[in-house]
Amino acid sequence: MANWSEGYISDIDYTYGYYPELSPNNVKIPFLMSGLEVPKFNTACELGFGQGVSINTHSAASDVQWYGTDFNPSQASFAKELSDTSGSNTHIYDQSFSDFCNRDDLPDFDFIGLHGIWSWVSNENRGIIADFIRRKLKVGGVLYISYNTLPGWAAASPIRHMLTEHDHMHGSRGKSISRRVEDSIKFTQELLELSQPLVQQVPSIPQRLENISKQNPNYLAHEYFNRDWQPMYFSEMADWLSPTKTSFACSASFLEDYSPCSYTDKQSEFLKRVDDPMFEQSIKDYMHNKQFRRDYWVKGARKISSAKLEMTWYQLRFMLITNEQDIQYELNGAAGNVSLNQDIYKQIVGLLNDHKIHQVADLQKKLPDDFKQSWLFESLAILHSQGAIVLVQDDDVVKKVQEQCKKLNAYIMQQSLVSPELTALASPLTGTALTFGRFPLIFLHAYIQGKNKQADWVDYAWQALKKNNQLLLKDGNTLQEEKDNIDELYKMADNFEKYTLPLVKRLKIVE
């Protein structure tokens, strides 16, 4: 393995995932629902951006100036290609954390984000990252950090150890990493059949390994086969971040902090006995056997006044992007299913059902006089967390970034003709992205070229499949006949015309 990799898997590309929590725009709702001041974001940084999908999406679709590094040069090269395509002028580097974090030409940042990286780097690099946050995150700035969490990962530790141990002892460097992953999983499955004392103590281990075996080999290589891999308790993360002067703000997902669906009555009563908010997070992780945390921290958290909270909410703008009949009035959380008050929600959804942009202040005026303000704010937060509505950027920002998003999205649609890996399309309306399957992207690519009929979309997709010697899968079986493939494509095209095309138009992804 190359020395520059510092023990990190570098001979296989990381996946092309998109992570919305890395967008500063997604800070607003969780912060407001936690009663915190929402900072203004002008500069942002992503450490360890992988293929660069998130950093380029957020750069192209917002007026925030982005910087980032990923030590893998092939990934940084691809990220630079995305930046050049959109024209967003994202500052892309292929430096190690040590080299990048000690540059003297970086601005101070309003937002710093790391997705998953913390669990896969050495303590030396954790120290470098923590020092970078201390020096470069502005007062009032937000840190997004996600990481493998204990106690949830405790049961899986023996699996990970044996996978890496087998690969270290028997994994031929001449084999592809995918084959090495496969060999290590097979060996560990055979070993568990002979390790009944371990299985009896942790009965979930065989099923967990079975679930792992079905995941993307590229993801598994990066998740399990690095030299450094350290899940940690929340309190340990707090100790690492203590020198940065940041404090825990909230989960990046509002619903994870929403007690009615996250905690039973007994759990909620137990939590009321805890008067330390940091200790409370550790207790919650035990209650949920938490495996992965997605958190916002802030340097200098400030409680927002009730007057400013109201004013900030009233200035926000939302748009419904789903159909009214598809809205879910039940939350499925760790504490079970919780039914939402349809009398409240249907009044709000009824006002949003024209799929136009609505300012919260205008919604409040149109609701009955006895409709509580708190009902409106909480309902909007939940609908937003469900993906039924989106938070809309200012008009001047939407106009400014529209061309960048158009160029980036056209590139991604083009790539769908040969590969299913890129799935996220940037919305100038929201500053974030939505992910789609490969064939909606192919149909969209046909659509932006003036092909407006289902027959044209189906033919375009079928020609792309034939060119790449590919056939469709249905129910796990390959469709061998051309007619069967085309029939299945027509079903996809019908769904695309009814749901996907109206959605991407609402989001200004296409015109």
C-alpha positions in Angstrom: 0.0 0.0 0.0 1.3 3.5 -0.8 3.0 5.3 2.0 0.9 8.4 1.6 -2.2 6.5 2.5 -1.3 6.3 6.2 -3.0 3.0 6.5 -6.2 4.1 4.8 -7.6 2.0 1.9 -6.5 3.8 -1.2 -6.5 1.2 -3.9 -10.3 1.2 -4.4 -12.5 4.3 -5.0 -14.9 5.4 -2.3 -18.6 5.4 -3.1 -20.2 8.4 -4.7 -22.7 9.2 -1.9 -24.3 12.5 -1.2 -24.7 13.6 2.4 -27.2 16.5 3.0 -26.0 17.1 6.5 -22.9 18.6 5.1 -24.9 21.5 3.7 -25.0 24.6 6.0 -28.5 25.2 4.7 -29.6 22.1 6.7 -28.4 23.7 10.0 -31.4 26.0 10.2 -34.3 23.7 11.2 -32.4 21.7 13.9 -30.9 24.8 15.4 -34.2 26.7 15.6 -36.0 23.7 17.0 -33.2 23.5 19.7 -33.7 27.2 20.4 -30.3 28.3 19.0 -29.1 31.3 17.0 -28.6 30.4 13.4 -25.3 31.8 12.0 -24.8 33.2 8.6 -22.6 31.0 6.4 -20.1 32.5 3.9 -17.2 30.1 4.0 -17.2 26.3 4.5 -14.7 23.4 4.5 -15.1 19.7 4.1 -12.3 17.4 5.4 -12.1 14.1 3.6 -14.6 14.7 0.8 -14.3 11.3 -0.9 -15.4 11.7 -4.5 -16.4 15.3 -3.9 -20.2 14.9 -4.7 -21.4 16.7 -1.5 -18.8 19.5 -1.6 -19.4 20.2 -5.3 -23.2 20.1 -4.9 -23.2 22.5 -2.0 -20.7 24.8 -3.8 -22.6 24.8 -7.1 -26.0 25.3 -5.5 -25.2 28.0 -2.9 -23.4 31.3 -2.5 -21.0 29.7 0.1 -17.3 29.6 -0.8 -16.1 26.0 -0.3 -12.7 24.5 0.5 -11.8 20.9 1.0 -9.2 18.2 0.9 -9.0 14.4 0.3 -5.6 12.8 0.3 -6.6 10.3 -2.4 -5.4 12.0 -5.7 -7.8 10.1 -7.9 -10.8 11.2 -5.8 -9.5 14.8 -5.7 -9.1 14.7 -9.5 -12.7 13.6 -9.9 -13.9 16.3 -7.5 -11.9 18.9 -9.4 -13.5 17.7 -12.6 -17.0 18.3 -11.1 -15.9 21.8 -9.9 -14.6 22.7 -13.4 -17.8 21.4 -15.0 -20.1 23.5 -12.8 -17.8 26.6 -12.7 -18.3 26.9 -9.0 -14.6 27.6 -8.3 -14.5 25.1 -5.4 -11.1 25.0 -3.8 -10.1 21.3 -4.1 -6.9 19.9 -2.7 -5.4 16.4 -2.5 -3.4 17.0 0.6 -3.1 15.1 3.8 -4.8 16.6 6.9 -1.4 17.6 8.2 -0.5 19.5 5.0 -3.9 21.0 4.4 -4.7 22.0 8.0 -1.4 23.9 8.2 -1.8 25.9 5.0 -1.4 29.7 5.6 -3.7 30.7 2.8 -7.0 29.4 4.1 -9.8 31.7 5.4 -11.5 31.2 8.7 -14.7 29.1 8.3 -18.3 29.5 9.3 -18.8 25.8 8.8 -16.5 22.7 8.9 -17.8 19.3 8.0 -16.5 15.7 8.3 -18.7 12.7 7.4 -17.4 9.4 8.8 -13.8 10.4 8.5 -13.2 10.7 12.3 -13.7 6.9 12.8 -11.1 6.0 10.1 -8.1 8.1 11.0 -5.3 7.8 13.5 -5.2 9.6 16.8 -2.4 11.8 15.3 -4.8 12.9 12.6 -7.6 13.4 15.1 -5.4 15.8 16.9 -4.6 17.7 13.7 -8.2 18.0 12.9 -9.2 19.1 16.4 -6.4 21.8 16.3 -7.7 22.9 12.8 -11.2 23.3 14.2 -9.8 25.3 17.2 -7.9 27.7 14.9 -10.1 28.0 11.8 -13.7 27.7 12.9 -15.1 31.2 13.5 -16.7 32.2 16.7 -20.4 31.2 16.2 -19.3 28.7 13.5 -20.8 25.2 13.1 -19.0 21.9 13.1 -20.8 18.9 11.5 -19.2 15.6 12.5 -20.4 12.0 12.1 -18.8 8.9 13.4 -19.2 5.3 14.4 -20.6 5.3 17.9 -20.4 3.1 21.0 -22.2 1.1 22.4 -23.8 0.3 19.1 -20.6 -0.9 17.4 -19.5 -3.0 20.4 -21.2 -6.2 19.1 -19.6 -5.7 15.6 -16.1 -5.2 16.8 -15.2 -8.9 16.6 -16.4 -9.0 13.0 -14.3 -6.1 12.0 -11.3 -7.4 13.8 -11.4 -10.8 12.1 -12.1 -9.3 8.6 -9.0 -7.1 8.9 -6.9 -9.8 10.6 -7.7 -12.3 7.8 -6.9 -9.8 5.1 -3.7 -8.9 6.8 -2.6 -12.5 7.1 -4.0 -14.0 3.9 -5.1 -11.2 1.6 -2.9 -11.4 -1.5 -1.9 -7.9 -2.6 -2.3 -9.3 -6.1 -6.0 -9.7 -5.6 -8.5 -6.9 -6.1 -9.7 -5.3 -2.9 -13.2 -6.5 -3.8 -12.0 -10.1 -3.9 -10.2 -9.7 -0.6 -13.3 -8.3 1.0 -15.3 -11.3 -0.3 -12.6 -13.8 0.9 -12.5 -12.3 4.4 -16.3 -12.3 4.8 -16.5 -16.0 3.7 -13.7 -16.9 6.1 -15.4 -15.1 9.0 -18.7 -16.7 8.3 -17.1 -20.1 8.5 -15.3 -19.2 11.7 -18.5 -18.0 13.4 -20.1 -21.4 12.8 -17.3 -22.8 15.0 -17.5 -20.1 17.6 -20.7 -20.9 19.5 -19.6 -19.4 22.8 -19.2 -16.0 21.1 -22.5 -16.4 19.1 -24.3 -17.3 22.3 -23.1 -14.2 24.0 -23.8 -12.0 21.0 -26.6 -13.7 19.0 -26.8 -10.9 16.5 -23.3 -11.4 15.1 -24.2 -14.0 12.3 -27.0 -11.9 11.0 -24.9 -8.7 11.2 -22.2 -10.4 9.1 -24.8 -11.6 6.6 -26.1 -8.0 6.3 -22.5 -6.8 5.8 -21.9 -9.3 3.0 -24.7 -7.8 0.9 -23.2 -4.2 1.0 -21.1 -2.4 -1.6 -17.6 -3.9 -1.6 -16.1 -0.4 -2.0 -18.0 0.9 1.1 -17.0 -2.2 3.1 -13.3 -1.8 2.2 -13.3 1.8 3.5 -15.5 1.0 6.5 -13.8 -2.1 7.8 -10.4 -2.6 6.2 -8.5 0.5 7.2 -5.6 0.3 9.6 -7.2 2.8 11.9 -10.8 2.2 13.0 -12.1 3.5 16.2 -15.8 3.9 17.2 -16.2 5.9 20.3 -18.6 7.0 23.0 -20.1 10.5 22.9 -18.1 11.4 26.0 -14.9 10.5 24.2 -15.8 12.7 21.3 -16.5 15.5 23.7 -13.1 15.1 25.2 -11.5 15.3 21.8 -13.4 18.5 20.9 -13.0 20.2 24.2 -9.9 22.2 23.1 -11.8 23.5 20.1 -14.2 25.5 22.3 -17.2 23.9 20.5 -20.2 22.6 22.4 -22.8 20.0 21.3 -25.7 21.8 19.6 -28.1 19.1 18.3 -28.5 16.1 16.0 -28.3 16.9 12.3 -31.6 15.2 12.0 -34.4 16.9 13.9 -36.4 13.7 14.2 -33.6 12.1 16.2 -34.1 14.8 18.8 -37.9 14.7 18.7 -38.9 12.9 21.9 -42.4 11.6 21.0 -41.1 9.2 18.4 -37.6 8.7 19.8 -38.3 7.8 23.5 -40.9 5.9 25.4 -42.7 7.6 28.3 -40.4 5.6 30.7 -37.3 6.7 28.9 -38.4 10.3 28.8 -39.1 10.2 32.6 -35.6 8.7 33.1 -34.0 11.5 31.0 -35.7 14.2 33.1 -33.6 13.0 36.1 -30.4 14.0 34.2 -29.4 17.6 34.6 -26.2 17.5 32.5 -26.9 17.9 28.7 -23.7 16.1 27.7 -24.3 13.2 30.0 -27.8 13.0 28.6 -26.4 12.3 25.1 -24.5 9.3 26.4 -27.6 8.0 28.1 -29.6 8.4 24.8 -26.9 6.4 23.0 -27.3 3.5 25.4 -31.1 3.7 25.1 -30.9 3.4 21.3 -27.7 1.3 21.2 -26.5 4.0 18.8 -24.2 2.9 16.0 -23.7 6.2 14.1 -24.0 9.8 15.2 -24.6 12.8 12.9 -24.1 15.9 15.1 -23.8 19.7 14.9 -21.5 21.4 17.3 -21.1 25.2 17.6 -18.3 27.5 18.8 -20.1 29.8 21.1 -23.7 28.5 21.3 -26.3 31.2 21.9 -29.9 30.7 22.9 -32.2 32.6 20.6 -34.7 35.0 22.1 -38.4 34.2 21.6 -38.8 37.4 19.6 -35.9 36.5 17.2 -37.0 32.9 17.0 -40.4 34.0 15.8 -38.9 36.5 13.3 -36.4 34.0 12.0 -39.1 31.4 11.5 -41.4 33.8 9.8 -38.7 34.8 7.2 -38.2 31.2 6.1 -39.8 30.0 2.9 -41.0 26.4 2.1 -42.4 24.6 -0.8 -44.3 21.3 -0.9 -42.5 18.8 -3.3 -44.6 15.7 -2.8 -48.3 15.1 -3.5 -50.8 15.7 -0.7 -52.0 12.1 -0.8 -48.4 10.8 -0.3 -47.8 12.6 3.0 -47.2 10.3 5.9 -49.1 11.2 9.1 -47.2 8.7 11.1 -43.7 8.8 12.4 -41.8 5.6 12.7 -39.1 6.2 15.4 -37.1 4.2 17.9 -40.0 4.4 20.4 -42.5 3.0 17.9 -45.1 4.6 15.6 -46.5 8.0 16.5 -49.6 9.4 14.8 -49.5 13.1 13.8 -52.5 15.3 14.4 -54.1 15.4 11.0 -56.4 18.3 11.9 -53.2 20.4 12.3 -51.1 19.0 9.5 -53.8 19.0 6.8 -54.5 22.7 7.3 -50.8 23.5 6.7 -50.5 21.0 3.8 -53.7 22.5 2.3 -52.0 25.9 2.1 -48.9 24.4 0.5 -50.7 22.1 -1.9 -50.3 24.6 -4.8 -46.6 23.6 -4.8 -45.6 27.3 -4.8 -43.1 29.0 -2.4 -44.7 30.2 0.8 -43.2 32.4 3.5 -44.0 31.1 7.0 -45.4 34.5 8.0 -47.9 34.3 5.2 -48.9 30.8 6.3 -49.5 32.0 9.8 -51.8 34.7 8.6 -53.9 32.3 6.6 -54.4 29.9 9.4 -57.2 30.3 12.0 -56.6 32.7 14.8 -56.5 29.9 17.4 -53.8 28.0 15.4 -50.8 28.1 17.7 -47.5 29.3 16.4 -45.7 26.4 18.0 -47.9 24.0 16.1 -46.9 25.6 12.8 -43.2 25.6 13.6 -43.1 22.0 14.8 -45.2 20.8 11.9 -43.0 22.4 9.3 -39.9 21.0 11.0 -41.4 17.5 10.8 -42.6 17.8 7.2 -39.1 19.1 6.3 -37.4 16.1 8.1 -39.7 13.8 6.2 -38.7 15.3 2.9 -42.3 16.4 2.1 -41.3 20.1 2.0 -38.0 21.9 1.2 -36.5 25.0 2.6 -36.1 27.6 -0.2 -33.1 29.9 -0.6 -33.4 33.7 -1.3 -34.3 34.5 -4.8 -31.0 36.3 -5.5 -29.1 33.2 -4.6 -31.4 30.9 -6.6 -30.8 33.1 -9.7 -27.0 33.3 -9.1 -26.5 29.5 -8.9 -28.9 28.3 -11.5 -26.4 28.0 -14.3 -23.8 26.2 -12.1 -26.4 23.6 -11.1 -27.5 23.2 -14.7 -24.0 22.4 -15.8 -23.3 20.0 -13.0 -26.6 18.2 -13.4 -26.1 17.8 -17.1 -22.8 16.1 -16.4 -24.3 13.7 -13.9 -27.2 12.8 -16.3 -24.6 12.2 -19.0 -22.7 9.8 -16.7 -25.9 7.8 -16.0 -25.7 6.5 -19.6 -22.7 4.4 -18.6 -22.7 4.1 -14.8 -25.2 4.1 -11.9 -22.8 5.5 -9.4 -23.6 9.3 -9.6 -27.2 9.8 -8.4 -27.5 13.3 -6.8 -28.8 16.3 -8.7 -28.3 19.8 -7.3 -31.3 22.1 -6.7 -30.7 25.8 -7.0 -33.9 26.3 -5.1 -32.7 24.5 -1.9 -28.9 24.7 -2.1 -28.9 20.9 -1.6 -29.5 17.8 -3.8 -31.9 14.9 -4.2 -30.9 11.5 -5.3 -32.5 9.5 -8.1 -32.1 6.0 -9.6 -30.1 5.6 -12.8 -33.1 5.4 -15.2 -34.8 8.6 -14.1 -31.5 10.3 -14.7 -31.3 8.7 -18.2 -34.9 9.8 -18.9 -34.0 13.3 -17.7 -31.0 13.4 -19.9 -33.3 12.6 -22.9 -35.8 15.2 -21.7 -33.3 18.1 -21.5 -32.4 17.3 -25.1 -35.9 17.9 -26.2 -37.3 14.4 -26.1 -40.8 14.8 -24.5 -42.5 11.5 -25.0 -42.3 8.2 -23.1 -41.4 6.3 -26.2 -38.4 8.6 -26.8 -37.2 8.2 -23.2 -37.6 4.4 -23.3 -35.7 4.1 -26.7 -33.0 6.4 -25.3 -32.5 4.2 -22.2 -32.6 1.0 -24.2 -30.0 2.2 -26.6 -27.8 3.1 -23.7 -28.2 -0.4 -22.2 -27.4 -2.1 -25.5 -24.4 0.1 -26.1 -23.0 -1.1 -22.7 -24.1 -4.7 -23.2 -26.4 -4.4 -20.2 -29.9 -5.8 -19.4 -32.4 -5.0 -16.7 -32.8 -6.9 -13.5 -36.3 -7.7 -12.1 -36.9 -9.5 -8.9 -33.3 -10.6 -8.9 -33.5 -12.1 -12.4 -32.0 -10.8 -15.6 -34.5 -9.9 -18.3 -33.1 -11.6 -21.4 -35.7 -10.6 -24.0 -35.7 -7.2 -25.6 -39.5 -7.0 -25.2 -39.3 -7.6 -21.5 -36.7 -5.0 -21.0 -38.7 -2.4 -23.0 -41.9 -3.2 -21.1 -40.1 -2.7 -17.8 -38.6 0.6 -19.1 -42.1 1.8 -20.0 -43.2 1.1 -16.4 -40.3 3.2 -15.2 -41.0 6.0 -17.7 -44.7 6.2 -16.6 -43.6 6.6 -13.0 -41.0 9.1 -14.1 -43.6 11.2 -16.0 -46.1 11.1 -13.1 -43.7 11.8 -10.2 -40.1 12.5 -11.0 -40.5 15.0 -13.8 -42.9 17.3 -11.8 -40.6 17.0 -8.8 -37.4 18.1 -10.6 -39.3 21.0 -12.2 -40.5 22.2 -8.9 -36.9 22.1 -7.6 -35.6 23.9 -10.7 -33.3 21.0 -11.5 -34.7 21.2 -15.0 -37.0 23.7 -16.7 
